[in-house]
Amino acid sequence: MGRSQVITQAKISRAVKGAQAAGFKVGRVEIEGGKIVLYSGEEARSEPATLLDGWKAKRDAR
């Protein structure tokens, strides 16, 4: 068996700072099976399925 991964506060801090430097807004951090998982603090933006749907969405936004 291999050595277990040790997740330190410094590793988490580096991951969060790196994501923020790339423009990612971090909402929460989880550790899953030895890896750091970052979740966005913003809601996922859904793209319209078709050009017509996009046009309708812009038109109704007024």
LINFEN-V977539 format. One record per run of one state. SS is the DSSP state (helix for helix, strand for strand, loop for the rest). FROM is the first residue (numbers start at 1). LEN is the number of residues. Records with the same first field share a line. If there is no record, write none. Layout:
SS->FROM-LEN + FROM-LEN
This chain:
loop->1-8 + 22-4 + 33-2 + 41-10 + 61-2
helix->9-13 + 51-10
strand->26-7 + 35-6
